[in-house]
Amino acid sequence: MYHRRRDAKLTYAFLLTCLMVAFGFHFYLRAHGREPWGPGLVIVVAGVLAGLTVAYTSPYWLVRNLRKNNRSAAGPHVFTMSEDGLATKSPGMAGSIEWANICEAYETREFLFFYVSKGMATVVPTRVISTAELPALRSAMHEWLGERAHTLPTSSAHRTRSGTSNGT
């Protein structure tokens, strides 16, 4: 699973470490002949809290809730990229972001992320961009964003893509 945000990885690592310490303490007490009722309870509570935290911060659940509760997320989206910026149109919503207001842009194998703040991004699926148009789009992103554009090398985009983009 791809996480751009470093703190999401740290949260998962911290929760895993807490569970490992709790299990280690539990087995240490058992090995020394003590009844680990208290640590056993701690393990159960830590496991439940870790599971809820991971589920709450999981991208799957965030997107699922967004689609379920947001009318504009459920309909078709049109993304237009031009020298002026990134424009988005969907049912009940239309907006645009000038390139100067985009902090960073990242390309993964599946998405383009245009961050306007640390945790907020406009996400464009790369499957809607044809393979022929992708190199020109990458070049334009570097022209518009400079060092803030982080795209994949041309050779790493070896997947077959279909569809067309709505502007470059």
N, CA, C and O of each residue as an XYZ file, in Angstrom:
672
protein
N       0.853     -1.174      0.000
C       0.000      0.000      0.000
C       0.900      1.238      0.000
O       1.858      1.304      0.770
N       0.609      2.189     -0.831
C       1.418      3.387     -0.961
C       0.897      4.463     -0.013
O      -0.287      4.798     -0.020
N       1.792      4.989      0.791
C       1.465      6.128      1.638
C       2.508      7.196      1.393
O       3.692      6.972      1.643
N       2.100      8.326      0.920
C       3.021      9.428      0.724
C       3.378     10.028      2.071
O       4.512     10.458      2.283
N       2.423     10.058      2.974
C       2.642     10.719      4.262
C       3.459      9.832      5.188
O       3.089      8.689      5.458
N       4.558     10.362      5.665
C       5.455      9.630      6.538
C       4.789      9.303      7.859
O       5.057      8.245      8.427
N       3.923     10.182      8.373
C       3.315      9.949      9.678
C       2.342      8.770      9.665
O       2.118      8.165     10.713
N       1.756      8.422      8.515
C       0.904      7.237      8.454
C       1.747      5.985      8.652
O       1.337      5.068      9.364
N       2.909      5.938      8.033
C       3.804      4.804      8.222
C       4.264      4.725      9.672
O       4.329      3.637     10.245
N       4.581      5.865     10.265
C       5.012      5.873     11.660
C       3.901      5.412     12.591
O       4.172      4.723     13.574
N       2.658      5.777     12.303
C       1.528      5.333     13.125
C       1.409      3.823     13.082
O       1.259      3.179     14.120
N       1.476      3.252     11.888
C       1.393      1.793     11.761
C       2.560      1.112     12.467
O       2.363      0.103     13.143
N       3.764      1.643     12.322
C       4.935      1.058     12.974
C       4.820      1.145     14.493
O       5.174      0.199     15.196
N       4.328      2.272     15.002
C       4.150      2.437     16.448
C       3.140      1.434     16.988
O       3.376      0.809     18.022
N       2.023      1.279     16.300
C       1.010      0.326     16.760
C       1.534     -1.105     16.729
O       1.265     -1.878     17.648
N       2.263     -1.461     15.709
C       2.842     -2.797     15.632
C       3.857     -3.014     16.747
O       3.903     -4.089     17.345
N       4.670     -1.998     17.031
C       5.644     -2.094     18.117
C       4.953     -2.259     19.461
O       5.393     -3.060     20.286
N       3.876     -1.513     19.695
C       3.126     -1.640     20.949
C       2.575     -3.049     21.119
O       2.641     -3.621     22.207
N       2.037     -3.600     20.054
C       1.516     -4.971     20.132
C       2.632     -5.973     20.402
O       2.453     -6.903     21.190
N       3.771     -5.792     19.761
C       4.888     -6.708     19.981
C       5.395     -6.630     21.417
O       5.710     -7.660     22.012
N       5.478     -5.434     21.981
C       5.909     -5.276     23.373
C       4.889     -5.919     24.315
O       5.267     -6.602     25.267
N       3.606     -5.703     24.053
C       2.583     -6.296     24.911
C       2.634     -7.819     24.849
O       2.545     -8.481     25.883
N       2.775     -8.379     23.655
C       2.882     -9.836     23.532
C       4.149    -10.349     24.209
O       4.119    -11.383     24.877
N       5.249     -9.645     24.045
C       6.497    -10.040     24.695
C       6.366    -10.047     26.203
O       6.828    -10.981     26.859
N       5.749     -9.033     26.758
C       5.538     -8.960     28.204
C       4.623    -10.092     28.665
O       4.856    -10.690     29.715
N       3.604    -10.381     27.899
C       2.669    -11.460     28.215
C       3.402    -12.804     28.286
O       3.236    -13.557     29.246
N       4.211    -13.098     27.266
C       4.925    -14.372     27.243
C       6.043    -14.425     28.275
O       6.363    -15.505     28.773
N       6.641    -13.292     28.606
C       7.653    -13.239     29.664
C       7.037    -13.636     30.997
O       7.610    -14.441     31.731
N       5.866    -13.073     31.316
C       5.209    -13.421     32.584
C       4.801    -14.888     32.612
O       4.937    -15.549     33.641
N       4.306    -15.397     31.501
C       3.931    -16.825     31.447
C       5.147    -17.718     31.649
O       5.058    -18.740     32.330
N       6.273    -17.346     31.071
C       7.492    -18.153     31.182
C       8.015    -18.191     32.612
O       8.675    -19.155     33.000
N       7.733    -17.167     33.397
C       8.186    -17.102     34.788
C       7.105    -17.525     35.769
O       7.203    -17.232     36.961
N       6.079    -18.210     35.286
C       5.071    -18.802     36.153
C       4.050    -17.840     36.733
O       3.357    -18.193     37.687
N       3.938    -16.670     36.203
C       2.928    -15.714     36.695
C       1.714    -15.755     35.786
O       1.830    -16.011     34.587
N       0.567    -15.505     36.355
C      -0.668    -15.476     35.571
C      -0.801    -14.083     34.929
O      -0.966    -13.090     35.638
N      -0.733    -14.009     33.624
C      -0.731    -12.699     32.954
C      -2.134    -12.162     32.666
O      -2.406    -11.753     31.537
N      -3.022    -12.152     33.643
C      -4.363    -11.631     33.409
C      -4.304    -10.143     33.043
O      -4.904     -9.717     32.055
N      -3.588     -9.371     33.835
C      -3.479     -7.935     33.552
C      -2.861     -7.662     32.199
O      -3.434     -6.911     31.410
N      -1.691     -8.257     31.896
C      -1.108     -8.053     30.571
C      -1.983     -8.615     29.458
O      -2.010     -8.058     28.361
N      -2.696     -9.703     29.716
C      -3.599    -10.249     28.702
C      -4.688     -9.254     28.346
O      -5.046     -9.096     27.179
N      -5.207     -8.588     29.360
C      -6.217     -7.563     29.132
C      -5.622     -6.394     28.344
O      -6.271     -5.837     27.459
N      -4.388     -6.033     28.674
C      -3.711     -4.955     27.960
C      -3.537     -5.330     26.485
O      -3.713     -4.491     25.602
N      -3.191     -6.596     26.223
C      -3.004     -7.048     24.848
C      -4.310     -6.955     24.077
O      -4.331     -6.496     22.935
N      -5.402     -7.390     24.701
C      -6.697     -7.341     24.026
C      -7.096     -5.897     23.736
O      -7.522     -5.580     22.626
N      -6.960     -5.027     24.725
C      -7.322     -3.617     24.537
C      -6.424     -2.968     23.493
O      -6.903     -2.222     22.639
N      -5.110     -3.250     23.557
C      -4.183     -2.674     22.574
C      -4.510     -3.174     21.169
O      -4.450     -2.408     20.207
N      -4.855     -4.451     21.049
C      -5.213     -5.000     19.743
C      -6.459     -4.361     19.165
O      -6.510     -4.042     17.977
N      -7.466     -4.175     20.009
C      -8.707     -3.544     19.552
C      -8.445     -2.095     19.144
O      -8.921     -1.652     18.099
N      -7.695     -1.360     19.954
C      -7.385      0.038     19.628
C      -6.543      0.134     18.352
O      -6.774      1.005     17.514
N      -5.574     -0.759     18.214
C      -4.746     -0.740     17.006
C      -5.596     -1.044     15.775
O      -5.453     -0.389     14.743
N      -6.474     -2.030     15.881
C      -7.343     -2.356     14.755
C      -8.249     -1.211     14.369
O      -8.423     -0.923     13.185
N      -8.832     -0.551     15.366
C      -9.707      0.593     15.081
C      -8.925      1.746     14.467
O      -9.409      2.413     13.552
N      -7.720      1.981     14.968
C      -6.897      3.075     14.437
C      -6.506      2.807     12.990
O      -6.593      3.695     12.143
N      -6.077      1.589     12.711
C      -5.691      1.249     11.338
C      -6.901      1.336     10.416
O      -6.804      1.852      9.302
N      -8.043      0.831     10.883
C      -9.252      0.894     10.053
C      -9.671      2.347      9.814
O     -10.083      2.704      8.711
N      -9.566      3.174     10.842
C      -9.981      4.576     10.719
C      -9.074      5.345      9.768
O      -9.543      6.205      9.022
N      -7.773      5.043      9.788
C      -6.827      5.782      8.948
C      -6.564      5.106      7.615
O      -5.801      5.630      6.804
N      -7.168      3.967      7.369
C      -6.959      3.239      6.126
C      -7.537      4.010      4.943
O      -8.666      4.494      5.016
N      -6.779      4.130      3.861
C      -7.305      4.810      2.677
C      -8.577      4.160      2.134
O      -9.442      4.849      1.594
N      -8.695      2.845      2.273
C      -9.888      2.152      1.792
C     -11.147      2.700      2.469
O     -12.125      3.024      1.794
N     -11.123      2.802      3.788
C     -12.307      3.275      4.515
C     -12.556      4.757      4.285
O     -13.708      5.189      4.236
N     -11.486      5.545      4.142
C     -11.672      6.968      3.867
C     -12.378      7.180      2.530
O     -13.315      7.973      2.433
N     -11.921      6.467      1.504
C     -12.537      6.606      0.178
C     -13.951      6.045      0.190
O     -14.853      6.627     -0.414
N     -14.152      4.933      0.862
C     -15.485      4.324      0.926
C     -16.495      5.286      1.563
O     -17.597      5.464      1.046
N     -16.115      5.901      2.683
C     -17.009      6.855      3.342
C     -17.223      8.100      2.495
O     -18.320      8.659      2.482
N     -16.193      8.538      1.793
C     -16.344      9.697      0.918
C     -17.342      9.411     -0.189
O     -18.213     10.234     -0.470
N     -17.223      8.253     -0.817
C     -18.154      7.900     -1.892
C     -19.571      7.728     -1.380
O     -20.526      8.086     -2.070
N     -19.718      7.196     -0.203
C     -21.041      6.934      0.359
C     -21.753      8.222      0.769
O     -22.969      8.334      0.613
N     -21.008      9.184      1.287
C     -21.621     10.370      1.883
C     -21.488     11.647      1.068
O     -21.956     12.698      1.505
N     -20.864     11.587     -0.099
C     -20.613     12.800     -0.850
C     -21.138     12.633     -2.279
O     -20.627     11.811     -3.039
N     -22.127     13.392     -2.628
C     -22.755     13.294     -3.953
C     -21.774     13.601     -5.071
O     -21.819     12.951     -6.115
N     -20.894     14.566     -4.885
C     -19.969     14.928     -5.955
C     -18.897     13.864     -6.174
O     -18.316     13.795     -7.257
N     -18.627     13.039     -5.175
C     -17.616     11.990     -5.331
C     -18.149     10.797     -6.111
O     -17.371     10.011     -6.651
N     -19.461     10.655     -6.174
C     -20.048      9.477     -6.808
C     -20.192      9.620     -8.326
O     -20.271      8.609     -9.025
N     -20.227     10.820     -8.842
C     -20.473     11.021    -10.271
C     -19.198     11.110    -11.078
O     -18.100     10.963    -10.540
N     -19.343     11.350    -12.366
C     -18.163     11.470    -13.228
C     -17.393     12.757    -12.940
O     -17.978     13.787    -12.602
N     -16.088     12.677    -13.080
C     -15.211     13.826    -12.851
C     -14.508     14.193    -14.160
O     -14.160     13.326    -14.962
N     -14.313     15.479    -14.353
C     -13.565     15.975    -15.507
C     -12.413     16.807    -14.951
O     -12.625     17.791    -14.241
N     -11.183     16.394    -15.289
C      -9.987     17.106    -14.864
C      -9.382     17.779    -16.083
O      -9.173     17.142    -17.116
N      -9.101     19.065    -15.959
C      -8.487     19.814    -17.045
C      -7.228     20.482    -16.517
O      -7.272     21.244    -15.551
N      -6.098     20.186    -17.166
C      -4.832     20.801    -16.779
C      -4.399     21.739    -17.880
O      -4.319     21.356    -19.047
N      -4.117     22.979    -17.497
C      -3.684     23.982    -18.461
C      -2.624     24.858    -17.804
O      -2.235     24.617    -16.661
N      -2.163     25.865    -18.520
C      -1.169     26.777    -17.951
C      -1.713     27.535    -16.745
O      -0.941     28.000    -15.906
N      -3.030     27.662    -16.651
C      -3.634     28.375    -15.532
C      -3.665     27.544    -14.260
O      -3.607     28.098    -13.162
N      -3.757     26.224    -14.385
C      -3.818     25.364    -13.213
C      -4.627     24.115    -13.477
O      -4.828     23.713    -14.623
N      -5.088     23.508    -12.396
C      -5.857     22.274    -12.454
C      -7.320     22.601    -12.166
O      -7.644     23.145    -11.110
N      -8.197     22.271    -13.102
C      -9.629     22.507    -12.937
C     -10.332     21.163    -12.800
O     -10.000     20.202    -13.495
N     -11.311     21.104    -11.895
C     -12.063     19.883    -11.639
C     -13.541     20.196    -11.720
O     -13.998     21.227    -11.226
N     -14.286     19.300    -12.346
C     -15.730     19.468    -12.418
C     -16.378     18.100    -12.178
O     -15.995     17.103    -12.789
N     -17.367     18.074    -11.278
C     -18.137     16.870    -10.987
C     -19.538     17.310    -10.582
O     -19.771     18.507    -10.413
N     -20.473     16.386    -10.422
C     -21.847     16.781    -10.070
C     -21.893     17.612     -8.780
O     -21.433     17.175     -7.726
N     -22.446     18.790     -8.888
C     -22.598     19.652     -7.713
C     -21.355     20.395     -7.302
O     -21.364     21.062     -6.267
N     -20.260     20.311     -8.083
C     -19.020     20.944     -7.678
C     -18.181     21.288     -8.900
O     -18.100     20.522     -9.860
N     -17.575     22.428     -8.839
C     -16.583     22.825     -9.846
C     -15.551     23.685     -9.139
O     -15.898     24.516     -8.300
N     -14.298     23.490     -9.471
C     -13.253     24.272     -8.823
C     -11.976     24.248     -9.621
O     -11.798     23.435    -10.528
N     -11.094     25.155     -9.268
C      -9.795     25.199     -9.930
C      -8.734     25.603     -8.917
O      -9.009     26.292     -7.935
N      -7.524     25.157     -9.184
C      -6.382     25.458     -8.328
C      -5.273     25.972     -9.237
O      -4.903     25.302    -10.202
N      -4.750     27.135     -8.943
C      -3.626     27.655     -9.712
C      -2.376     26.872     -9.340
O      -2.257     26.387     -8.214
N      -1.450     26.747    -10.272
C      -0.230     25.980    -10.026
C       0.562     26.550     -8.861
O       1.238     25.798     -8.158
N       0.499     27.843     -8.640
C       1.232     28.455     -7.528
C       0.716     27.967     -6.176
O       1.449     28.008     -5.188
N      -0.533     27.507     -6.119
C      -1.119     27.039     -4.865
C      -0.934     25.544     -4.624
O      -1.376     25.024     -3.599
N      -0.296     24.859     -5.540
C      -0.034     23.434     -5.360
C       1.351     23.277     -4.745
O       2.357     23.674     -5.333
N       1.383     22.682     -3.538
C       2.642     22.514     -2.803
C       3.550     21.496     -3.470
O       4.740     21.742     -3.667
N       2.968     20.335     -3.820
C       3.725     19.252     -4.427
C       2.804     18.437     -5.321
O       1.588     18.425     -5.133
N       3.390     17.765     -6.282
C       2.649     16.834     -7.127
C       3.455     15.546     -7.214
O       4.653     15.566     -7.496
N       2.783     14.429     -6.967
C       3.429     13.116     -7.009
C       2.695     12.224     -7.988
O       1.466     12.243     -8.067
N       3.459     11.445     -8.731
C       2.881     10.448     -9.622
C       3.218      9.068     -9.081
O       4.376      8.782     -8.778
N       2.216      8.217     -8.959
C       2.425      6.809     -8.659
C       1.990      6.026     -9.889
O       1.611      6.619    -10.898
N       2.040      4.715     -9.816
C       1.619      3.909    -10.968
C       0.125      4.030    -11.209
O      -0.339      3.772    -12.319
N      -0.641      4.420    -10.189
C      -2.093      4.460    -10.325
C      -2.694      5.859    -10.279
O      -3.784      6.073    -10.810
N      -2.004      6.822     -9.653
C      -2.613      8.135     -9.434
C      -1.610      9.264     -9.607
O      -0.397      9.070     -9.528
N      -2.164     10.460     -9.849
C      -1.432     11.720     -9.726
C      -2.009     12.431     -8.511
O      -3.223     12.619     -8.423
N      -1.160     12.825     -7.582
C      -1.590     13.533     -6.390
C      -1.125     14.984     -6.497
O       0.067     15.245     -6.660
N      -2.061     15.928     -6.405
C      -1.745     17.352     -6.419
C      -2.070     17.903     -5.032
O      -3.231     18.160     -4.716
N      -1.028     18.083     -4.201
C      -1.211     18.484     -2.804
C      -1.312     20.003     -2.688
O      -0.471     20.737     -3.207
N      -2.352     20.457     -1.999
C      -2.506     21.876     -1.698
C      -2.124     22.160     -0.251
O      -1.934     23.318      0.121
N      -2.011     21.120      0.569
C      -1.506     21.206      1.934
C      -0.965     19.834      2.295
O      -0.989     18.924      1.467
N      -0.479     19.673      3.516
C       0.168     18.424      3.908
C      -0.749     17.219      3.750
O      -0.292     16.159      3.321
N      -2.001     17.347      4.078
C      -2.897     16.203      4.037
C      -4.030     16.290      3.041
O      -4.918     15.437      3.057
N      -4.035     17.288      2.174
C      -5.149     17.454      1.242
C      -4.625     17.513     -0.191
O      -3.762     18.319     -0.538
N      -5.195     16.612     -1.015
C      -4.740     16.541     -2.398
C      -5.919     16.304     -3.323
O      -6.935     15.728     -2.935
N      -5.761     16.760     -4.550
C      -6.671     16.378     -5.624
C      -6.030     15.165     -6.290
O      -4.855     15.195     -6.658
N      -6.807     14.109     -6.440
C      -6.286     12.845     -6.945
C      -6.857     12.598     -8.338
O      -8.071     12.637     -8.542
N      -5.962     12.343     -9.293
C      -6.355     12.056    -10.666
C      -5.874     10.641    -10.992
O      -4.674     10.376    -10.923
N      -6.778      9.732    -11.343
C      -6.329      8.387    -11.706
C      -5.588      8.406    -13.041
O      -6.046      9.022    -14.003
N      -4.446      7.731    -13.095
C      -3.658      7.730    -14.329
C      -4.290      6.865    -15.411
O      -3.897      6.967    -16.573
N      -5.243      6.026    -15.071
C      -5.877      5.178    -16.088
C      -6.680      5.995    -17.098
O      -6.997      5.497    -18.178
N      -7.016      7.248    -16.762
C      -7.772      8.084    -17.691
C      -6.859      8.864    -18.632
O      -7.336      9.616    -19.482
N      -5.552      8.687    -18.482
C      -4.583      9.378    -19.328
C      -3.983      8.349    -20.270
O      -3.454      7.332    -19.821
N      -4.058      8.599    -21.557
C      -3.528      7.631    -22.524
C      -2.008      7.577    -22.419
O      -1.364      8.546    -22.019
N      -1.455      6.439    -22.782
C      -0.007      6.240    -22.730
C       0.716      7.252    -23.613
O       1.815      7.696    -23.281
N       0.113      7.609    -24.717
C       0.740      8.566    -25.640
C       0.787      9.975    -25.043
O       1.723     10.727    -25.316
N      -0.198     10.335    -24.242
C      -0.257     11.688    -23.673
C       0.546     11.837    -22.379
O       0.858     12.956    -21.972
N       0.880     10.731    -21.736
C       1.535     10.800    -20.433
C       2.896     11.505    -20.448
O       3.140     12.328    -19.566
N       3.796     11.230    -21.400
C       5.082     11.963    -21.406
C       4.908     13.476    -21.557
O       5.624     14.244    -20.915
N       3.972     13.909    -22.392
C       3.725     15.345    -22.559
C       3.175     15.950    -21.268
O       3.519     17.075    -20.906
N       2.322     15.199    -20.581
C       1.776     15.682    -19.310
C       2.875     15.806    -18.265
O       2.915     16.788    -17.524
N       3.765     14.826    -18.196
C       4.885     14.894    -17.248
C       5.756     16.118    -17.524
O       6.147     16.839    -16.606
N       6.048     16.334    -18.786
C       6.859     17.488    -19.174
C       6.171     18.792    -18.785
O       6.809     19.707    -18.266
N       4.871     18.872    -19.039
C       4.115     20.077    -18.692
C       4.072     20.283    -17.177
O       4.169     21.413    -16.698
N       3.925     19.188    -16.424
C       3.921     19.319    -14.961
C       5.246     19.885    -14.460
O       5.260     20.740    -13.575
N       6.358     19.416    -15.020
C       7.662     19.948    -14.616
C       7.811     21.410    -15.016
O       8.450     22.186    -14.306
N       7.226     21.790    -16.145
C       7.263     23.187    -16.573
C       6.434     24.059    -15.629
O       6.875     25.138    -15.233
N       5.235     23.595    -15.269
C       4.319     24.381    -14.436
C       4.720     24.390    -12.963
O       4.553     25.405    -12.285
N       5.251     23.268    -12.457
C       5.518     23.145    -11.026
C       6.998     23.173    -10.663
O       7.344     23.390     -9.502
N       7.855     22.961    -11.622
C       9.295     22.961    -11.346
C       9.684     21.798    -10.441
O       9.304     20.654    -10.692
N      10.445     22.095     -9.385
C      10.930     21.063     -8.462
C       9.817     20.451     -7.612
O      10.035     19.433     -6.955
N       8.649     21.045     -7.615
C       7.530     20.495     -6.828
C       6.867     19.318     -7.516
O       6.026     18.653     -6.913
N       7.224     19.041     -8.771
C       6.654     17.910     -9.524
C       7.562     16.697     -9.359
O       8.750     16.752     -9.676
N       6.997     15.611     -8.865
C       7.730     14.358     -8.666
C       7.036     13.283     -9.501
O       6.072     12.662     -9.055
N       7.538     13.073    -10.716
C       6.909     12.120    -11.624
C       7.780     10.876    -11.760
O       8.965     10.880    -11.425
N       7.163      9.821    -12.258
C       7.892      8.580    -12.505
C       8.710      8.714    -13.776
O       8.329      9.460    -14.678
N       9.827      8.005    -13.864
C      10.562      7.982    -15.130
C       9.698      7.342    -16.211
O       8.834      6.520    -15.907
N       9.917      7.699    -17.425
C       9.100      7.197    -18.526
C       9.145      5.676    -18.602
O       8.131      5.055    -18.921
N      10.280      5.062    -18.322
C      10.410      3.612    -18.439
C       9.622      2.863    -17.370
O       9.280      1.700    -17.584
N       9.314      3.489    -16.213
C       8.612      2.771    -15.148
C       7.112      2.725    -15.367
O       6.410      2.011    -14.650
N       6.609      3.461    -16.328
C       5.168      3.450    -16.602
C       4.884      2.432    -17.694
O       4.377      2.778    -18.761
N       5.212      1.171    -17.420
C       5.090      0.134    -18.428
C       3.711     -0.496    -18.483
O       3.462     -1.347    -19.337
N       2.820     -0.106    -17.608
C       1.467     -0.662    -17.634
C       0.734     -0.182    -18.872
O       1.033      0.881    -19.418
N      -0.202     -0.958    -19.294
C      -1.038     -0.553    -20.425
C      -2.160      0.304    -19.874
O      -2.902     -0.120    -18.988
N      -2.280      1.500    -20.398
C      -3.333      2.401    -19.956
C      -4.308      2.585    -21.102
O      -3.937      2.507    -22.273
N      -5.558      2.831    -20.749
C      -6.543      3.138    -21.780
C      -7.295      4.381    -21.360
O      -7.267      4.766    -20.191
N      -7.947      4.992    -22.282
C      -8.715      6.200    -21.969
C      -7.990      7.428    -22.481
O      -6.909      7.343    -23.064
N      -8.606      8.554    -22.249
C      -8.007      9.803    -22.679
C      -8.079     10.782    -21.539
O      -8.918     10.669    -20.645
N      -7.202     11.727    -21.583
C      -7.254     12.779    -20.568
C      -8.169     13.894    -21.089
O      -8.514     13.951    -22.269
N      -8.531     14.744    -20.188
C      -9.441     15.824    -20.545
C      -8.707     17.139    -20.757
O      -9.325     18.204    -20.741
N      -7.444     17.077    -20.948
C      -6.669     18.283    -21.207
C      -5.276     18.121    -20.684
O      -5.053     17.377    -19.730
N      -4.313     18.817    -21.299
C      -2.935     18.774    -20.813
C      -2.360     20.146    -20.741
O      -1.204     20.312    -20.353
